[in-house]
Amino acid sequence: MTSPARDSTDPAADSAPAHGVGPWPDGPEDWPDDPRYDPELLAHGDTRNVADGYRYWTMAAIVADLDERRHGFHVAIENWQHDMNIGSIVRSANAFLAAEVHIVGRRRWNRRGAMVTDRYQHVRHHEDVAAFAAWADAEGLPVIAIDNVDGSVALPDADLPERCVLLFGQEGPGLSPEALAAASAVVEITQYGSTRSINAGAAGAVVMYEWCRRWA
């Protein structure tokens, strides 16, 4: 579906948002009497990439609402090569309502691919695999590694517990030996072409969708 052409002769066309919604159609005297709404957004419009039900809400109100509904799976990513795919995985974690995202290794990561969804998604850092594994064990969360190595189980046949951590590696080399050793199971995404692996961001979206298909 294509958007209707904008009339360049219409004075309002230049001020209309390219996406999202404009100011609340009624004046301040008729604004919603609800603390979740942001007066600035009501006055000037909301062009954020948020679901329609969250239009005009404050960021804090959106996060609080998401926290009431988050799913039982966490997402973890090894970060020892400053992989640009981490941002994409964070964005998918927000889309599929992961409980939390865990960055294992280097603290800094490229946020560009997250498209500001990291503002709505809880992100935790672990210094190394040992610290991450200790946290998961303390929380009683099995670690499910995603990698196409010997002994891995195809995703359709794999057990994805309702409460777990889905652990992803770097583009190319995959997970480190330490990360694989910390996992209680290793799952692979079945592929049919010539490439050995798929983009880590795409892999994250596939596995998160499969978890949601079973449990959400």
C-alpha positions as CSV (number, residue, x, y, z in Angstrom):
1,M,0.0,0.0,0.0
2,T,1.4,3.4,-1.0
3,S,0.9,6.6,0.8
4,P,-1.1,9.3,-0.9
5,A,0.8,12.0,-2.6
6,R,1.4,15.1,-0.6
7,D,0.0,18.3,-2.1
8,S,2.9,20.7,-2.3
9,T,0.5,23.6,-2.6
10,D,-1.0,22.8,0.8
11,P,0.6,25.0,3.5
12,A,0.1,22.2,6.0
13,A,2.0,19.7,3.9
14,D,5.5,21.0,4.9
15,S,4.6,20.7,8.6
16,A,2.9,17.3,8.4
17,P,5.0,14.5,9.8
18,A,6.4,12.0,7.2
19,H,5.3,9.2,9.6
20,G,3.6,9.1,12.9
21,V,0.8,11.5,13.9
22,G,0.6,15.2,14.2
23,P,-0.6,17.3,17.2
24,W,-3.6,16.1,19.1
25,P,-6.6,17.3,17.0
26,D,-8.3,19.1,19.9
27,G,-6.9,21.9,21.9
28,P,-5.2,21.6,25.3
29,E,-8.6,21.9,27.1
30,D,-9.6,18.6,25.5
31,W,-6.3,16.7,26.0
32,P,-6.6,13.2,27.6
33,D,-6.6,13.4,31.4
34,D,-4.1,10.6,31.8
35,P,-0.5,11.0,33.2
36,R,0.8,8.5,30.6
37,Y,0.4,11.2,27.9
38,D,3.2,13.6,27.2
39,P,2.1,17.3,26.8
40,E,4.9,18.0,24.4
41,L,3.9,15.2,22.1
42,L,0.2,16.2,22.3
43,A,1.2,19.7,21.3
44,H,3.6,18.9,18.6
45,G,2.9,15.4,17.3
46,D,4.5,12.0,17.8
47,T,6.7,10.8,14.9
48,R,8.4,8.0,16.9
49,N,8.4,4.4,15.6
50,V,6.0,3.1,18.3
51,A,2.8,1.1,18.0
52,D,-0.3,3.1,17.6
53,G,-1.5,2.2,21.1
54,Y,1.5,4.1,22.5
55,R,1.1,7.3,20.5
56,Y,1.6,10.4,22.7
57,W,2.7,8.3,25.7
58,T,5.9,9.3,27.6
59,M,8.8,6.9,27.2
60,A,8.6,6.0,30.9
61,A,5.0,5.1,30.5
62,I,5.7,2.9,27.6
63,V,8.5,1.1,29.4
64,A,6.3,0.6,32.4
65,D,3.6,-1.0,30.3
66,L,6.1,-3.2,28.5
67,D,7.4,-4.3,31.9
68,E,4.0,-5.6,32.8
69,R,4.0,-7.9,29.7
70,R,7.5,-9.0,29.0
71,H,8.1,-12.6,28.0
72,G,10.1,-15.2,29.8
73,F,13.1,-15.3,27.5
74,H,16.3,-13.2,27.6
75,V,18.7,-12.5,24.8
76,A,22.5,-12.5,25.2
77,I,25.1,-11.5,22.6
78,E,28.9,-12.0,22.8
79,N,30.6,-8.8,22.0
80,W,34.3,-9.3,21.4
81,Q,34.5,-8.0,17.9
82,H,32.2,-4.9,18.2
83,D,29.7,-6.6,15.9
84,M,27.4,-4.1,14.2
85,N,24.6,-6.7,14.3
86,I,24.1,-6.2,18.0
87,G,21.9,-3.2,17.4
88,S,19.6,-5.3,15.1
89,I,19.3,-8.0,17.8
90,V,18.4,-5.4,20.4
91,R,15.7,-4.1,18.0
92,S,14.3,-7.6,17.5
93,A,14.4,-8.2,21.3
94,N,12.2,-5.2,21.7
95,A,9.8,-6.3,18.9
96,F,9.4,-9.7,20.4
97,L,9.2,-8.4,24.0
98,A,12.3,-10.1,25.5
99,A,12.7,-9.7,29.2
100,E,16.2,-8.3,28.9
101,V,19.2,-8.1,26.6
102,H,22.7,-9.0,27.9
103,I,25.9,-7.8,26.3
104,V,28.7,-10.2,27.2
105,G,32.3,-8.9,26.8
106,R,33.0,-5.4,25.5
107,R,30.7,-2.8,27.1
108,R,30.5,-0.5,24.1
109,W,28.4,-1.7,21.2
110,N,27.1,-0.1,18.0
111,R,23.6,1.3,18.8
112,R,22.8,2.5,15.3
113,G,21.0,-0.7,14.3
114,A,18.8,-0.6,17.4
115,M,17.0,2.5,16.0
116,V,16.5,3.9,19.6
117,T,14.7,0.7,20.7
118,D,17.3,0.3,23.4
119,R,15.5,3.1,25.2
120,Y,12.5,0.8,25.7
121,Q,14.5,-2.4,26.2
122,H,16.4,-3.3,29.4
123,V,20.1,-3.9,28.6
124,R,22.6,-5.4,31.0
125,H,26.4,-5.8,30.7
126,H,28.5,-8.8,31.8
127,E,32.3,-8.5,31.8
128,D,32.8,-12.0,30.4
129,V,31.2,-15.4,29.8
130,A,32.0,-16.5,33.3
131,A,30.1,-13.6,34.9
132,F,27.2,-14.1,32.5
133,A,27.0,-17.8,33.2
134,A,27.1,-17.1,37.0
135,W,24.2,-14.7,36.6
136,A,22.1,-17.1,34.5
137,D,22.7,-19.9,37.0
138,A,21.7,-17.7,39.9
139,E,18.5,-16.8,38.1
140,G,17.8,-20.5,37.2
141,L,17.8,-19.7,33.5
142,P,19.2,-22.3,31.1
143,V,21.4,-20.9,28.4
144,I,20.5,-21.9,24.9
145,A,23.3,-21.3,22.5
146,I,22.5,-20.6,18.8
147,D,25.3,-21.8,16.5
148,N,25.7,-24.3,13.7
149,V,28.3,-26.5,15.2
150,D,28.7,-30.3,15.5
151,G,26.1,-31.7,17.9
152,S,23.6,-28.8,17.5
153,V,19.9,-29.5,17.3
154,A,17.8,-28.1,14.5
155,L,15.5,-25.3,15.7
156,P,12.2,-27.1,14.9
157,D,13.3,-30.1,17.0
158,A,15.0,-28.1,19.8
159,D,13.6,-27.5,23.3
160,L,13.2,-23.8,24.0
161,P,12.1,-23.5,27.6
162,E,9.6,-20.9,28.6
163,R,12.2,-19.3,30.8
164,C,15.7,-19.2,29.2
165,V,18.5,-17.1,27.7
166,L,19.0,-17.3,24.0
167,L,22.8,-16.7,23.4
168,F,24.1,-15.5,20.1
169,G,27.6,-15.1,18.8
170,Q,29.5,-12.8,16.4
171,E,29.0,-12.6,12.7
172,G,31.3,-15.2,11.1
173,P,33.1,-16.9,14.0
174,G,30.0,-17.6,16.0
175,L,30.2,-18.3,19.7
176,S,33.4,-18.7,21.6
177,P,34.3,-22.0,23.1
178,E,33.7,-20.6,26.5
179,A,30.2,-19.6,25.6
180,L,29.4,-23.0,24.0
181,A,30.7,-24.7,27.2
182,A,28.3,-22.5,29.3
183,A,25.2,-23.5,27.4
184,S,22.9,-26.4,28.3
185,A,21.9,-26.9,24.7
186,V,23.1,-25.7,21.2
187,V,20.5,-25.0,18.5
188,E,21.0,-24.3,14.8
189,I,18.9,-22.7,12.2
190,T,18.4,-25.0,9.2
191,Q,19.7,-23.5,6.0
192,Y,19.4,-24.6,2.4
193,G,21.8,-22.4,0.4
194,S,25.6,-22.2,-0.1
195,T,26.5,-19.9,2.8
196,R,27.7,-21.4,6.1
197,S,25.9,-18.9,8.3
198,I,23.3,-16.2,8.2
199,N,23.4,-12.6,9.6
200,A,23.5,-12.7,13.4
201,G,20.6,-10.1,13.5
202,A,18.5,-12.3,11.2
203,A,19.3,-15.4,13.3
204,G,18.2,-13.6,16.4
205,A,14.8,-12.6,14.8
206,V,14.2,-16.2,13.6
207,V,14.8,-17.8,17.0
208,M,12.9,-15.2,19.0
209,Y,9.9,-15.6,16.6
210,E,10.0,-19.3,17.1
211,W,10.0,-18.9,20.9
212,C,7.0,-16.6,20.6
213,R,5.3,-19.0,18.3
214,R,5.5,-21.6,21.0
215,W,4.9,-19.6,24.2
216,A,3.6,-16.1,23.5
